[in-house]
Amino acid sequence: MAAPGRPTTNRAPAGHGTPNDDTRDDDTRSNSTPGNGAPGDGGPGNGGPQACPITPVLDIVFSRWTTPILWTLNRFGRQRFVELNRNVGAITAKVLTQRLRQLERDGLVVRTYHPEVPPRVEYEISELGLSLAPLFAALTDWSEEHLPEVEHARAAFDAADG
């Protein structure tokens, strides 16, 4: 335990820190991910290779709110819950709490509890989360180069379809 007044990365006591702190969503991802040992998936324990080796990474990094949260923490640095909620935008406090807990569990975000009155909780991207920067940079480059082509293909498809 940290000395009095020193920040810790341990969980705050129930009811302290973020809104809806007692709302717990330990794992919002599906347990039917190929390769997790589900019957017939060809994954570990089933005698076959995983169909797509990046599926677990996609589940972690590209869930609905993960990318905007990581991008915001990377851009603005350490933030309190209310600041992060404001900077991400359009996310409910409950969903942000769930996503932050999952990101903390995955090692991509660090939660620091400051035992003050009132308690203060801050979130920041971890070293592991920062290691995703080249991936996000590559996706940004790809989108700048190819999204106009995607939009053109969609328009052509929609025109032909209907």
C-alpha positions as CSV (number, residue, x, y, z in Angstrom):
1,M,0.0,0.0,0.0
2,A,1.3,3.5,-0.9
3,A,2.1,6.1,1.8
4,P,-0.8,8.4,2.7
5,G,-1.4,11.0,0.1
6,R,0.5,9.1,-2.6
7,P,-1.2,8.0,-5.8
8,T,-1.7,4.3,-6.4
9,T,-2.7,2.3,-9.4
10,N,-5.0,0.1,-7.3
11,R,-8.7,0.2,-7.7
12,A,-10.6,2.8,-5.6
13,P,-13.0,1.5,-3.0
14,A,-16.4,0.9,-4.4
15,G,-18.3,4.1,-4.9
16,H,-15.2,6.3,-5.4
17,G,-13.6,7.5,-8.6
18,T,-15.7,7.4,-11.7
19,P,-19.5,7.7,-12.1
20,N,-21.1,4.2,-12.1
21,D,-18.0,2.8,-10.5
22,D,-20.0,-0.1,-9.2
23,T,-20.9,-1.1,-12.8
24,R,-18.6,-3.9,-13.7
25,D,-18.1,-5.4,-17.1
26,D,-15.0,-7.6,-16.8
27,D,-15.1,-8.8,-20.4
28,T,-17.4,-7.3,-23.0
29,R,-15.8,-9.3,-25.8
30,S,-17.4,-12.5,-27.1
31,N,-16.1,-15.8,-25.9
32,S,-16.7,-17.3,-29.3
33,T,-13.7,-15.7,-30.9
34,P,-12.1,-18.1,-33.3
35,G,-9.1,-19.8,-31.7
36,N,-10.2,-19.5,-28.1
37,G,-10.9,-23.2,-27.7
38,A,-14.6,-23.1,-28.7
39,P,-15.7,-26.4,-30.2
40,G,-15.0,-26.6,-33.9
41,D,-13.0,-23.3,-34.2
42,G,-9.7,-24.9,-35.0
43,G,-8.1,-23.0,-32.2
44,P,-6.0,-24.1,-29.3
45,G,-7.1,-27.4,-27.8
46,N,-9.0,-28.3,-31.0
47,G,-6.1,-29.6,-33.0
48,G,-6.0,-26.9,-35.7
49,P,-4.5,-23.5,-36.4
50,Q,-6.5,-20.4,-35.8
51,A,-8.3,-19.2,-38.9
52,C,-7.1,-15.6,-38.6
53,P,-4.2,-14.9,-36.2
54,I,-5.1,-11.2,-35.8
55,T,-8.6,-11.7,-34.7
56,P,-7.8,-11.4,-30.9
57,V,-5.9,-8.1,-31.7
58,L,-8.9,-6.7,-33.6
59,D,-11.2,-7.7,-30.7
60,I,-8.9,-5.8,-28.3
61,V,-8.1,-2.7,-30.3
62,F,-11.0,-2.0,-32.6
63,S,-14.0,-2.4,-30.4
64,R,-16.5,0.4,-30.7
65,W,-15.0,2.9,-28.2
66,T,-11.5,1.6,-27.7
67,T,-9.9,3.5,-30.6
68,P,-11.4,6.9,-29.7
69,I,-10.5,6.5,-26.0
70,L,-6.8,5.5,-26.8
71,W,-6.5,8.2,-29.4
72,T,-7.8,10.8,-26.9
73,L,-5.5,9.7,-24.1
74,N,-2.6,9.7,-26.5
75,R,-3.4,13.2,-27.8
76,F,-4.3,14.9,-24.5
77,G,-2.3,12.8,-22.0
78,R,-3.4,12.0,-18.5
79,Q,-7.1,12.9,-17.8
80,R,-9.7,12.6,-15.2
81,F,-12.9,10.8,-16.1
82,V,-15.0,13.9,-16.8
83,E,-12.3,15.3,-19.0
84,L,-12.0,12.1,-20.9
85,N,-15.7,11.8,-21.3
86,R,-15.9,15.3,-22.7
87,N,-12.9,14.8,-25.1
88,V,-14.2,11.5,-26.4
89,G,-17.7,12.8,-26.9
90,A,-21.0,11.0,-27.5
91,I,-20.1,8.2,-25.1
92,T,-22.2,7.5,-22.0
93,A,-20.5,7.4,-18.6
94,K,-21.5,3.8,-18.1
95,V,-20.0,2.7,-21.4
96,L,-16.8,4.8,-20.8
97,T,-16.5,3.1,-17.4
98,Q,-16.8,-0.3,-18.9
99,R,-14.3,0.4,-21.7
100,L,-11.8,1.9,-19.4
101,R,-12.0,-1.1,-17.1
102,Q,-11.5,-3.4,-20.1
103,L,-8.6,-1.3,-21.4
104,E,-7.0,-1.4,-17.9
105,R,-7.5,-5.2,-17.8
106,D,-5.8,-5.5,-21.3
107,G,-2.9,-3.3,-20.1
108,L,-3.5,-0.5,-22.5
109,V,-4.6,2.1,-19.9
110,V,-3.3,2.9,-16.4
111,R,-5.8,4.0,-13.8
112,T,-4.3,6.0,-10.9
113,Y,-6.3,6.5,-7.7
114,H,-5.3,9.5,-5.6
115,P,-6.6,9.0,-2.0
116,E,-7.7,12.6,-1.4
117,V,-10.9,14.2,-0.4
118,P,-12.7,14.0,-2.7
119,P,-11.0,11.0,-4.3
120,R,-9.3,11.7,-7.7
121,V,-8.9,9.1,-10.4
122,E,-6.8,9.7,-13.5
123,Y,-6.4,7.7,-16.7
124,E,-3.4,7.6,-19.1
125,I,-2.3,5.4,-21.9
126,S,0.2,2.8,-20.9
127,E,3.5,1.9,-22.6
128,L,1.7,-1.1,-24.2
129,G,-1.0,1.3,-25.4
130,L,1.6,3.6,-26.8
131,S,3.1,0.7,-28.8
132,L,-0.1,0.8,-30.9
133,A,1.0,4.2,-32.4
134,P,2.6,2.8,-35.5
135,L,-0.5,0.7,-36.2
136,F,-2.8,3.8,-35.9
137,A,-0.4,5.9,-38.0
138,A,-0.4,3.2,-40.7
139,L,-4.3,3.1,-40.6
140,T,-4.3,6.9,-40.8
141,D,-2.0,6.9,-43.9
142,W,-4.2,4.2,-45.5
143,S,-7.4,6.0,-44.9
144,E,-6.0,9.3,-46.3
145,E,-4.9,7.4,-49.4
146,H,-7.7,5.0,-49.9
147,L,-11.0,6.3,-48.3
148,P,-11.8,8.3,-51.4
149,E,-11.6,5.1,-53.4
150,V,-13.9,3.3,-50.9
151,E,-16.4,6.2,-51.1
152,H,-16.3,6.0,-54.9
153,A,-16.8,2.2,-54.9
154,R,-19.8,2.6,-52.5
155,A,-21.4,5.2,-54.6
156,A,-20.9,3.0,-57.7
157,F,-22.4,0.0,-55.9
158,D,-25.4,2.0,-54.6
159,A,-26.1,3.5,-58.0
160,A,-26.0,0.0,-59.6
161,D,-28.1,-1.5,-56.9
162,G,-30.9,0.9,-56.9
